[in-house]
Amino acid sequence: MKKVKLFSDFGKHDFLLSLLKRQSVGFIGNTYKHLNFVNDDSYEYAVCFNYPAQQLKTPIHQNHCFIMEPPEIWSSLNIKDLSQIGFYYTPVEECLKQLGARGKKYPMSVLLHTPLRENSAQKTKKMSMIVSKKTTTPFQKKRFELLQALLRTDLDIDFYGRYGKSFSAFGNRIKGELPYLDKSSGLVDYSFSIACENTSHPDCISEKFYDCVVNDCIPITNAPGAATKYKDCCVYLDFNKSIEELVQLITEVYYWDFKKISDYKMPLSILKKRFIEGNLSLANKISEISID
């Protein structure tokens, strides 16, 4: 049994472990397969997310780090020292080029913020959209423009996020901010949710997509990777198209009949089953890396 401690720039070990546990089957106490997660200095291996916010005591070759942000954000992070890390894991070629020999490619799995959810509610509402006001990347800017355009339609879409007083004129379609670690109340009652990624990189699929999956909610996504890898259970929004064209597609989907919706439900349930079985969890990926 190998002793592992978790590090990141956004949380300490116990918090990070709680996120791993809630999305993974197979934990017995603080152990998962051949790993024992410890919150003291007895750790033999460090597993980091983004980068460690403190000095690590372990040798460089025993320190592993998963990049949790897309390249546009990763390159702008205030990273002072990467010399502590022996191996970085990312599905994105651009990051691999930056990391050189320390970069290891792995298929994108579920990130930390998606909780396991076996049961879902009866769908009583048609469509939601969860989006922040962040406009750092080109995709973030376009998704906010899409939000504003959809608010000008008469589609009965519920919008979740922190928008401020300027959006109060749109009435009860503005539902407010969701809890940071569980977006289910903005997904579980809906047949569809517009889930736009921060990046155009084809290997980036984040919790925005998987949150929909575990809540049996068909994702309407701009993620090129999802459109390729999971094309049977999501609707693709090509962000190379104009806002008007995107609104038109969303309008068409909004009026799909029951049969059309049902065509997406079976592949969606199969993908969710893979999640429940633990095949997509980040804990499973950590157990597969070369900690020996």
BELBEL-V325385 format. One record per residue. N is the residue number from 0. RES is the residue in one letter. SS is DSSP state (~ for helix, > for strand, _ for the rest). PHI is phi as a letter, one per 40 degrees, with the letter a starting at -180 (999 if undefined). OMEGA is omega in degrees with one decimal (none if undefined). Layout:
# BELBEL-V325385
n=N res=RES ss=SS phi=PHI omega=OMEGA
n=N res=RES ss=SS phi=PHI omega=OMEGA
This chain:
# BELBEL-V325385
n=0 res=M ss=_ phi=999 omega=-178.8
n=1 res=K ss=> phi=c omega=-178.9
n=2 res=K ss=> phi=c omega=-175.4
n=3 res=V ss=> phi=b omega=172.3
n=4 res=K ss=> phi=b omega=-175.8
n=5 res=L ss=> phi=b omega=179.6
n=6 res=F ss=> phi=b omega=172.9
n=7 res=S ss=> phi=a omega=173.9
n=8 res=D ss=_ phi=c omega=-174.0
n=9 res=F ss=_ phi=b omega=178.2
n=10 res=G ss=_ phi=i omega=-179.9
n=11 res=K ss=_ phi=c omega=-170.2
n=12 res=H ss=~ phi=d omega=-174.8
n=13 res=D ss=~ phi=c omega=178.0
n=14 res=F ss=~ phi=c omega=-179.5
n=15 res=L ss=~ phi=c omega=178.9
n=16 res=L ss=~ phi=c omega=178.6
n=17 res=S ss=~ phi=c omega=177.3
n=18 res=L ss=~ phi=c omega=177.1
n=19 res=L ss=~ phi=c omega=-176.2
n=20 res=K ss=~ phi=c omega=-173.2
n=21 res=R ss=~ phi=c omega=178.2
n=22 res=Q ss=_ phi=b omega=-173.1
n=23 res=S ss=_ phi=b omega=167.5
n=24 res=V ss=_ phi=c omega=176.4
n=25 res=G ss=_ phi=h omega=175.2
n=26 res=F ss=> phi=c omega=170.1
n=27 res=I ss=> phi=b omega=-170.6
n=28 res=G ss=_ phi=g omega=179.0
n=29 res=N ss=_ phi=b omega=179.2
n=30 res=T ss=> phi=b omega=177.1
n=31 res=Y ss=> phi=a omega=-176.4
n=32 res=K ss=_ phi=f omega=-175.7
n=33 res=H ss=_ phi=c omega=-175.6
n=34 res=L ss=> phi=b omega=173.5
n=35 res=N ss=> phi=b omega=-177.3
n=36 res=F ss=> phi=c omega=-174.8
n=37 res=V ss=_ phi=b omega=179.6
n=38 res=N ss=_ phi=b omega=175.8
n=39 res=D ss=_ phi=a omega=-175.2
n=40 res=D ss=_ phi=c omega=177.1
n=41 res=S ss=_ phi=c omega=-176.0
n=42 res=Y ss=_ phi=c omega=178.6
n=43 res=E ss=_ phi=c omega=-179.1
n=44 res=Y ss=> phi=b omega=173.9
n=45 res=A ss=> phi=b omega=172.4
n=46 res=V ss=> phi=b omega=-173.5
n=47 res=C ss=> phi=b omega=173.8
n=48 res=F ss=> phi=b omega=-170.6
n=49 res=N ss=_ phi=g omega=176.4
n=50 res=Y ss=_ phi=a omega=-178.4
n=51 res=P ss=_ phi=c omega=-179.8
n=52 res=A ss=_ phi=c omega=179.6
n=53 res=Q ss=_ phi=a omega=179.1
n=54 res=Q ss=_ phi=c omega=178.1
n=55 res=L ss=_ phi=c omega=-177.8
n=56 res=K ss=_ phi=c omega=-174.4
n=57 res=T ss=_ phi=c omega=176.7
n=58 res=P ss=_ phi=c omega=-175.1
n=59 res=I ss=~ phi=d omega=-174.3
n=60 res=H ss=~ phi=c omega=177.5
n=61 res=Q ss=~ phi=b omega=179.6
n=62 res=N ss=> phi=b omega=-176.6
n=63 res=H ss=> phi=b omega=-176.0
n=64 res=C ss=> phi=b omega=177.0
n=65 res=F ss=> phi=b omega=176.0
n=66 res=I ss=_ phi=c omega=-174.7
n=67 res=M ss=_ phi=b omega=-177.0
n=68 res=E ss=_ phi=b omega=175.0
n=69 res=P ss=_ phi=c omega=-174.8
n=70 res=P ss=~ phi=d omega=-178.4
n=71 res=E ss=~ phi=c omega=-179.9
n=72 res=I ss=~ phi=c omega=179.9
n=73 res=W ss=~ phi=d omega=-176.2
n=74 res=S ss=_ phi=c omega=-178.9
n=75 res=S ss=_ phi=c omega=179.4
n=76 res=L ss=_ phi=c omega=-179.7
n=77 res=N ss=_ phi=c omega=-176.6
n=78 res=I ss=_ phi=c omega=-174.4
n=79 res=K ss=_ phi=c omega=-171.7
n=80 res=D ss=_ phi=a omega=176.9
n=81 res=L ss=_ phi=b omega=-173.2
n=82 res=S ss=_ phi=c omega=-179.4
n=83 res=Q ss=_ phi=c omega=-169.9
n=84 res=I ss=_ phi=c omega=178.0
n=85 res=G ss=_ phi=c omega=-176.0
n=86 res=F ss=> phi=b omega=174.4
n=87 res=Y ss=> phi=b omega=-178.2
n=88 res=Y ss=> phi=b omega=179.5
n=89 res=T ss=> phi=a omega=174.4
n=90 res=P ss=_ phi=c omega=-168.8
n=91 res=V ss=_ phi=b omega=-177.0
n=92 res=E ss=~ phi=d omega=-178.6
n=93 res=E ss=~ phi=c omega=177.8
n=94 res=C ss=~ phi=c omega=179.7
n=95 res=L ss=~ phi=c omega=178.4
n=96 res=K ss=~ phi=c omega=179.6
n=97 res=Q ss=~ phi=c omega=-174.0
n=98 res=L ss=~ phi=c omega=179.2
n=99 res=G ss=~ phi=g omega=-173.2
n=100 res=A ss=~ phi=c omega=-178.8
n=101 res=R ss=~ phi=c omega=-178.5
n=102 res=G ss=> phi=c omega=178.0
n=103 res=K ss=> phi=b omega=-179.3
n=104 res=K ss=> phi=c omega=173.7
n=105 res=Y ss=_ phi=a omega=179.4
n=106 res=P ss=_ phi=c omega=-179.3
n=107 res=M ss=_ phi=c omega=175.6
n=108 res=S ss=_ phi=b omega=178.5
n=109 res=V ss=_ phi=c omega=177.7
n=110 res=L ss=_ phi=c omega=-167.7
n=111 res=L ss=_ phi=c omega=-166.2
n=112 res=H ss=_ phi=c omega=179.7
n=113 res=T ss=_ phi=c omega=178.0
n=114 res=P ss=_ phi=c omega=174.8
n=115 res=L ss=_ phi=c omega=178.1
n=116 res=R ss=_ phi=a omega=-175.2
n=117 res=E ss=_ phi=c omega=-175.8
n=118 res=N ss=_ phi=b omega=179.4
n=119 res=S ss=_ phi=b omega=-177.8
n=120 res=A ss=_ phi=c omega=172.4
n=121 res=Q ss=_ phi=c omega=-177.7
n=122 res=K ss=_ phi=c omega=-178.5
n=123 res=T ss=_ phi=b omega=-177.8
n=124 res=K ss=> phi=b omega=-172.9
n=125 res=K ss=> phi=c omega=-167.3
n=126 res=M ss=> phi=a omega=174.0
n=127 res=S ss=> phi=b omega=172.4
n=128 res=M ss=> phi=a omega=178.2
n=129 res=I ss=> phi=b omega=-176.1
n=130 res=V ss=_ phi=a omega=177.9
n=131 res=S ss=_ phi=c omega=178.0
n=132 res=K ss=_ phi=c omega=-179.3
n=133 res=K ss=_ phi=c omega=179.6
n=134 res=T ss=_ phi=b omega=-178.3
n=135 res=T ss=_ phi=c omega=-177.2
n=136 res=T ss=_ phi=c omega=177.6
n=137 res=P ss=~ phi=d omega=178.6
n=138 res=F ss=~ phi=c omega=176.6
n=139 res=Q ss=~ phi=c omega=179.2
n=140 res=K ss=~ phi=c omega=-176.8
n=141 res=K ss=~ phi=c omega=-179.4
n=142 res=R ss=~ phi=c omega=177.1
n=143 res=F ss=~ phi=c omega=173.7
n=144 res=E ss=~ phi=c omega=178.0
n=145 res=L ss=~ phi=c omega=175.6
n=146 res=L ss=~ phi=d omega=-178.4
n=147 res=Q ss=~ phi=c omega=179.6
n=148 res=A ss=~ phi=c omega=179.8
n=149 res=L ss=~ phi=c omega=177.2
n=150 res=L ss=~ phi=c omega=179.3
n=151 res=R ss=_ phi=c omega=176.0
n=152 res=T ss=_ phi=c omega=176.5
n=153 res=D ss=_ phi=b omega=177.6
n=154 res=L ss=_ phi=c omega=-177.8
n=155 res=D ss=_ phi=c omega=178.6
n=156 res=I ss=> phi=b omega=175.0
n=157 res=D ss=> phi=c omega=-175.8
n=158 res=F ss=> phi=b omega=-179.3
n=159 res=Y ss=> phi=b omega=179.0
n=160 res=G ss=_ phi=i omega=-179.5
n=161 res=R ss=_ phi=b omega=-172.5
n=162 res=Y ss=_ phi=b omega=179.5
n=163 res=G ss=_ phi=g omega=-172.7
n=164 res=K ss=~ phi=c omega=-176.7
n=165 res=S ss=~ phi=c omega=-179.0
n=166 res=F ss=~ phi=c omega=-176.8
n=167 res=S ss=~ phi=c omega=-178.5
n=168 res=A ss=~ phi=c omega=-177.8
n=169 res=F ss=~ phi=c omega=169.1
n=170 res=G ss=~ phi=g omega=-170.0
n=171 res=N ss=~ phi=c omega=172.4
n=172 res=R ss=~ phi=c omega=176.4
n=173 res=I ss=> phi=c omega=-171.9
n=174 res=K ss=> phi=c omega=177.8
n=175 res=G ss=> phi=g omega=-173.7
n=176 res=E ss=_ phi=c omega=175.6
n=177 res=L ss=_ phi=c omega=175.0
n=178 res=P ss=_ phi=d omega=-174.9
n=179 res=Y ss=_ phi=d omega=-171.4
n=180 res=L ss=_ phi=b omega=178.6
n=181 res=D ss=_ phi=a omega=-177.6
n=182 res=K ss=_ phi=c omega=-170.1
n=183 res=S ss=~ phi=d omega=-178.5
n=184 res=S ss=~ phi=c omega=175.0
n=185 res=G ss=~ phi=c omega=-175.4
n=186 res=L ss=_ phi=b omega=-165.5
n=187 res=V ss=_ phi=c omega=-178.9
n=188 res=D ss=_ phi=c omega=-169.8
n=189 res=Y ss=> phi=b omega=174.4
n=190 res=S ss=> phi=c omega=-179.3
n=191 res=F ss=> phi=b omega=167.1
n=192 res=S ss=> phi=a omega=178.0
n=193 res=I ss=> phi=c omega=-171.8
n=194 res=A ss=> phi=b omega=-172.5
n=195 res=C ss=_ phi=c omega=179.7
n=196 res=E ss=_ phi=c omega=179.5
n=197 res=N ss=_ phi=c omega=-166.4
n=198 res=T ss=_ phi=b omega=177.3
n=199 res=S ss=_ phi=c omega=-176.4
n=200 res=H ss=_ phi=c omega=-170.0
n=201 res=P ss=_ phi=c omega=-178.9
n=202 res=D ss=_ phi=c omega=-178.9
n=203 res=C ss=_ phi=c omega=172.1
n=204 res=I ss=_ phi=b omega=-171.1
n=205 res=S ss=_ phi=b omega=178.0
n=206 res=E ss=~ phi=c omega=179.1
n=207 res=K ss=~ phi=d omega=178.2
n=208 res=F ss=~ phi=c omega=-175.0
n=209 res=Y ss=~ phi=c omega=173.9
n=210 res=D ss=~ phi=d omega=176.9
n=211 res=C ss=~ phi=c omega=-176.1
n=212 res=V ss=~ phi=d omega=-175.3
n=213 res=V ss=~ phi=c omega=176.3
n=214 res=N ss=_ phi=b omega=178.1
n=215 res=D ss=_ phi=f omega=-175.8
n=216 res=C ss=_ phi=b omega=-176.2
n=217 res=I ss=> phi=c omega=-179.3
n=218 res=P ss=> phi=c omega=167.4
n=219 res=I ss=> phi=b omega=-164.7
n=220 res=T ss=> phi=b omega=174.5
n=221 res=N ss=_ phi=c omega=-177.4
n=222 res=A ss=_ phi=c omega=179.8
n=223 res=P ss=~ phi=d omega=179.6
n=224 res=G ss=~ phi=c omega=178.2
n=225 res=A ss=~ phi=c omega=-179.8
n=226 res=A ss=~ phi=c omega=178.0
n=227 res=T ss=~ phi=c omega=-172.0
n=228 res=K ss=~ phi=c omega=-174.8
n=229 res=Y ss=_ phi=b omega=-171.9
n=230 res=K ss=~ phi=c omega=-177.3
n=231 res=D ss=~ phi=c omega=-176.3
n=232 res=C ss=~ phi=b omega=174.9
n=233 res=C ss=> phi=a omega=175.6
n=234 res=V ss=> phi=b omega=-174.8
n=235 res=Y ss=> phi=c omega=172.6
n=236 res=L ss=_ phi=b omega=-179.5
n=237 res=D ss=_ phi=c omega=-176.3
n=238 res=F ss=_ phi=c omega=169.9
n=239 res=N ss=_ phi=c omega=179.5
n=240 res=K ss=_ phi=c omega=-178.5
n=241 res=S ss=_ phi=c omega=177.2
n=242 res=I ss=~ phi=d omega=-179.7
n=243 res=E ss=~ phi=c omega=179.0
n=244 res=E ss=~ phi=c omega=179.2
n=245 res=L ss=~ phi=c omega=177.8
n=246 res=V ss=~ phi=c omega=179.0
n=247 res=Q ss=~ phi=c omega=178.7
n=248 res=L ss=~ phi=c omega=179.2
n=249 res=I ss=~ phi=c omega=177.6
n=250 res=T ss=~ phi=c omega=178.3
n=251 res=E ss=~ phi=c omega=179.8
n=252 res=V ss=~ phi=c omega=-179.8
n=253 res=Y ss=~ phi=d omega=-176.5
n=254 res=Y ss=_ phi=c omega=174.2
n=255 res=W ss=_ phi=d omega=176.8
n=256 res=D ss=_ phi=c omega=-175.0
n=257 res=F ss=~ phi=d omega=-178.7
n=258 res=K ss=~ phi=c omega=-180.0
n=259 res=K ss=~ phi=c omega=178.2
n=260 res=I ss=~ phi=c omega=-177.8
n=261 res=S ss=~ phi=c omega=179.7
n=262 res=D ss=~ phi=c omega=-178.9
n=263 res=Y ss=~ phi=c omega=-172.3
n=264 res=K ss=~ phi=c omega=-177.6
n=265 res=M ss=~ phi=c omega=177.3
n=266 res=P ss=~ phi=c omega=176.5
n=267 res=L ss=~ phi=c omega=-179.8
n=268 res=S ss=~ phi=c omega=177.7
n=269 res=I ss=~ phi=c omega=177.8
n=270 res=L ss=~ phi=c omega=177.9
n=271 res=K ss=~ phi=c omega=178.3
n=272 res=K ss=~ phi=c omega=176.6
n=273 res=R ss=~ phi=c omega=178.6
n=274 res=F ss=~ phi=c omega=-178.1
n=275 res=I ss=~ phi=c omega=179.3
n=276 res=E ss=_ phi=c omega=176.0
n=277 res=G ss=_ phi=g omega=-175.0
n=278 res=N ss=_ phi=c omega=-176.7
n=279 res=L ss=_ phi=b omega=-173.4
n=280 res=S ss=_ phi=c omega=179.8
n=281 res=L ss=~ phi=c omega=176.5
n=282 res=A ss=~ phi=c omega=178.4
n=283 res=N ss=~ phi=c omega=178.0
n=284 res=K ss=~ phi=c omega=179.1
n=285 res=I ss=~ phi=c omega=-179.1
n=286 res=S ss=~ phi=c omega=-177.4
n=287 res=E ss=~ phi=c omega=-179.1
n=288 res=I ss=_ phi=c omega=-167.9
n=289 res=S ss=_ phi=c omega=170.2
n=290 res=I ss=_ phi=c omega=-176.5
n=291 res=D ss=_ phi=a omega=none
